[in-house]
Amino acid sequence: MDGSSFYVVGFGKGKWTPDVRRTYNLVDGITRYTTQVYPNSWTTILVSLDNKGMWNLRSAIWENRYLGQDLYMRVWNNEQSLYTETNVPLNALFCSKAKHLPKL
């Protein structure tokens, strides 16, 4: 997360499944600012997104960003203002349902 702390609550090899939620450490996690995601593995973080707008989750390795290691999460903002959130750039690559989000 860019500019925010979070808790690493789980990690593992292979593909993540909903069943691993039972193994998350939600009791005594340690605050982190960075974490690793190893090849063919996954990492789960717990974070409080307390500001409206877009949050950036990205790789610290600049050369890898073109591989899709850059993700934006949106905390819903019902205000239609360019002061709190701008429109997504026209050249942005989308995945899943994000292609159909309404524009500001």
C-alpha positions in Angstrom: 0.0 0.0 0.0 1.3 3.4 -0.9 1.5 5.6 2.2 -0.4 3.3 4.6 0.4 0.5 7.0 -1.3 -2.9 7.0 -1.2 -6.3 8.6 0.0 -9.4 6.8 -2.6 -12.0 8.0 -1.8 -14.9 5.7 0.4 -16.3 3.0 0.9 -19.6 1.2 2.0 -21.5 -1.9 -0.1 -22.2 -5.0 -3.5 -20.8 -5.7 -5.5 -19.0 -3.0 -8.9 -20.5 -2.1 -11.6 -19.3 0.2 -10.9 -22.2 2.6 -7.6 -20.6 3.8 -9.5 -17.7 5.4 -9.9 -20.0 8.5 -6.1 -19.8 8.9 -5.7 -16.0 8.8 -3.9 -14.5 11.8 -6.5 -11.8 12.9 -5.3 -11.7 16.5 -1.7 -10.4 16.8 -0.6 -9.2 13.4 2.4 -6.9 13.0 2.1 -3.6 11.2 4.0 -3.5 7.9 4.6 -1.1 5.1 5.9 -3.7 2.6 5.5 -7.4 2.1 6.7 -10.1 -0.3 4.6 -12.1 -2.7 6.7 -15.0 -3.8 6.4 -16.7 -7.3 3.4 -19.0 -7.5 2.3 -17.9 -4.1 -0.1 -15.4 -2.4 -0.1 -13.0 0.5 -3.2 -11.6 2.3 -3.2 -8.2 4.0 -5.7 -6.5 6.3 -5.9 -2.7 5.9 -8.2 0.0 7.0 -9.0 2.2 4.0 -10.2 5.3 5.8 -10.1 7.8 3.0 -12.4 8.0 0.0 -10.9 7.6 -3.4 -8.2 5.5 -5.1 -5.5 3.5 -3.2 -2.4 2.2 -5.0 -1.0 -1.3 -4.3 2.1 -1.9 -6.4 5.4 -3.6 -6.8 8.5 -1.8 -5.6 10.4 -3.1 -8.6 9.7 -0.6 -11.3 10.6 -3.0 -14.1 7.8 -5.4 -13.1 5.0 -2.9 -13.2 4.3 -3.6 -16.9 3.6 -7.2 -15.8 0.5 -6.1 -14.0 2.1 -5.7 -10.5 0.3 -2.4 -10.1 -3.3 -2.3 -8.7 -5.7 0.5 -7.7 -8.5 -0.1 -5.3 -11.4 2.3 -5.0 -13.1 3.3 -1.7 -16.6 4.4 -2.8 -17.0 8.1 -3.0 -20.5 9.4 -3.7 -19.2 13.0 -4.2 -18.8 13.9 -7.8 -15.7 16.1 -7.4 -12.3 16.1 -9.1 -10.8 17.3 -5.8 -11.3 13.9 -4.2 -10.9 11.6 -7.2 -10.2 12.1 -10.8 -11.3 9.9 -13.7 -9.3 6.8 -14.6 -6.9 7.5 -17.5 -8.1 6.5 -20.9 -5.0 4.2 -21.4 -5.6 2.2 -18.1 -5.8 -1.5 -18.4 -8.9 -3.0 -16.6 -9.7 -6.4 -15.3 -13.0 -8.2 -14.4 -15.9 -5.9 -13.5 -13.8 -2.7 -13.4 -14.4 -2.3 -17.1 -18.0 -1.4 -16.4 -17.6 1.1 -13.6 -19.3 4.5 -14.1 -17.2 7.5 -14.8 -17.3 10.6 -12.6 
